[in-house]
Amino acid sequence: MTQTKEATASADTAARAAGEKRAKNRRGSSAAGATRDPERTRAAILDAAVHEFATEGFGGARVDAIAARAKINKRMLYHYFGNKEDLYLAVLEETYRGIRVAERKLHLEDLPPDEGMRRLVTFTWEYFLKHPEFLSLLNTENMMRARHLKRSNRIQELHSPLIGLIDELLARGAREGLFRSGVDPVQLYVTIASIGFFYLSNRWTLSTIFGRDLNANAALKERGAHIVEVVLGYLKP
């Protein structure tokens, strides 16, 4: 009986040791994989961080949760991004980069001014609809008065091409008699973005106040058309 117990204990010890070795190997393989493909690892961390920060806000977001979602360890996360604040700033920059890259694909410079403006306004509304995480992150950062965004060395560089494209559309439209002259491209873009942003950020309370389902597909489609009409109507000479 004693020999049987000793054999069982020995087998249990061996099994635990084997399990620990396998776990260590998996961690090592994960770290090695991350080292071999740093771009994929960085992208995985950013994707996980976007979800966590958009869902929980900056204060509620947990680095442990981000690392687990990215399937890496925290040490690897800190290797790439330093700390939570640096990671959050990288998320903000990547979020803005995403919409700016998508805007460049509109090729506004190749379109007639009125068609280009219509496309930009429609795109902005539809992008907000498809990317609720973008709105959540902007809300979070605005509540902190752009504390993190002020540290960015890239943010103005990311936005300058867009403002240049809008300015060029406005200039061509004015020359062709389609748009009024003297429109500030920054003011115009703030208007385009804010009309949609306010609606989507407040649709739940507004639906309750006015007794309408502002989140219904028909209501969203109607709102998109309304934004286009408002902007193009304002631009008429």
N, C-alpha and C positions, 0 to 999 in steps of 0.2 A: 504493500500500500504506500509506504514511504517513497519507494522508488518511483511509483506511478505519479505521486504528487510532485516529486522533484522533476520528473520528465515533463509534466504538464507546465510547471513554472518555467522550466527552461525553454519550452516551446513558445510560451507567451512572451518571454523576454526577447526571443529571437524574432518573433512576429512584430513586436513593437519596434525593435531596432530596424527591421526591414522596412516597416512603414515610415519611420523617420527618415531613413535613407532615401526612399522614393520621394517623399515630400521635399527633402533638400535638393534632390536632383531636379524636381519640377521647378522649384524656385530658381535654381541655377540655370535651367534651360530657359525660363522666362526672361531672366536678366540677360542671359547671353543673346537671346533673340532680340531683345530690345536694343542691346548694344550693336548688334549686326544691322538692324534696320531702324536707325534713329528717327527718320522722317515718319515712318509708320507709327512708331511709339509716340512721338510728339503729337501726331494727329489724333491718336486714340485718347491721349490725355485731354486734349482740347475738346474733343467731342463729349467725353464724360464730364468735363468741367462745365461746358455750356449747359448740359442738362441739369447738373447739380445747382449751379448758380441761378439759372432761370427758374428752377422749381423752388429753391429754398432761400434765395436771396444771398447776399454776401455774408451776413452774420450767421445765418442758419446752415450754410453750406459746410460740409465736412470733407477734409482732405482724405480721410479714410474711405469715405464713400466714393470719391472720385477715383482713387487708386484701385479700389475693388472693381468699379465699373470698367476701368481701362485695362483690368487684368494685369496689373503690375504691383510692385510693392511701393510703399511711401518713399523709401530711399531713392528709388529710380525717379519718382515724380519730382522730388526736390532737386535731383541732379539736373533735370531739364528746366525747371522753373523757379528754383530758389526757395520761394515761400508762397503762402496762400495769396498774398496781395499781388505778387508778380504774376502768378497764374491767372488771377482775375483780370489784371490789366491785359494780359495776352489774349484772354477770351474776348474782352471788349474790342481789341484791335482786330482780331480775327473776324468777329461779327460784323464790324464795319467794312472790313476788306471784302467780305462775302457779298454784301449788297453793292459795293462799288464795282466789283468785278462783273457782276450781273448787269449793272447799268451800262458798262462799256460794250457789252454784247448787243445792246440795242442799236448801235451804230447811228446815233441821232444825227451825226454830221452828214449822213448820206440821205436824209429825209427832208421833204419840204418842211418849213418851220411849223406849220399848224399840225401836220401829221406827227412830227417829232415830239412836239409838246404833248399831244394827246397820248402818244405811246409812253412817254415818261410818266405822266400822271397815272395812267392805267397800270403801268408796271409797279409803281410805288405802292399803290393800293393793294394789288395782288400779292406783292412780296410780303407786305405786312400780314396779309391773311395766311400765307403759307408758312410764315416764320414767327409764330407767337413768342418763341424764345427771344427773338430780337427785341420785341416790345417789352418783355419782362426785364431783360437786362438793362434797357434804357431807363425804365422806371426805377430800377434799383439804383443805378448810378446817379440819376437826377435827385433821388432822395438824399444821396450823400454829396450833392452839389459838385459832381464831377471830380471828386477827390482823387480818384485813381486816374481818370482820363487826363487830368492836368499833367501827369507825369509822362505821358506818351510823347515820344519824339516822332511818331508816324502819323498821328491823327489828322493834322492839317494837310500833310502831303497826300493822304488818301482822298481828301475831299476837294482839293484844288482842281483836279481834272473835271469833276462833275460841274462845278460852278463855271468853269471855262466853257463847257459844252452848252450849258443853259444860256450863258451870256451870248454865245455865238448864235444860238437859235433865236434869241430875242433880237439881236442885231439884224439877222437876215429877215426875220418877220417884219421888223419895222421898215426896212428898205423896200420890202414888197407890199407894204400897205396892209399887212395882215395883223400886226400887233401895234399897240401904242408904243411910243418911245419913252425912254427914261425909266424903264422898270429895273429895279435892283434884283440881280439874279439870286442873291442870298435870301432876300425877303421873299421872293417868289417860291424858292425851294422850301423855306420854312413853312409857308402857307400850304404848299402841296402836301408836305409830310404831316403837318399838324392836323389838317382836316380829317385825314384818315386815322391818325394816331389817337386823337381824342375820342373819336367814335368807338374804336376797338377797345381802348383802355377803359371806357366807361359804359359799354353797351349793356352790362348787367343792371347797373343802377338806372340807366336811362330807360331800359325796357320796363322796369318796375314803375318808374315815375310816370311815363307816358302810356302805359298799358299796351305796349306793342312789343312784339318779339323782334328786336333789332338784330338778333343773331340768326334769324331764318335766312335761308339761301336767297329768297326773293328780296328781302330787305338789304342784304349785303350787295346784291347786284344793283339794286336801285341806288344805294349809296355810292357805289363806284361810278355810275353814270352821272350822278349829281356832282361829284367832285370834278369830273372832267368839264361839265357845263359851267361850273363856277369859275374854274381857272381860265378856260378859254373865253368865257364871257368877260372876265376882268381884263384880259389882254386885248380885246377888240379896240381899235383906234376910235 
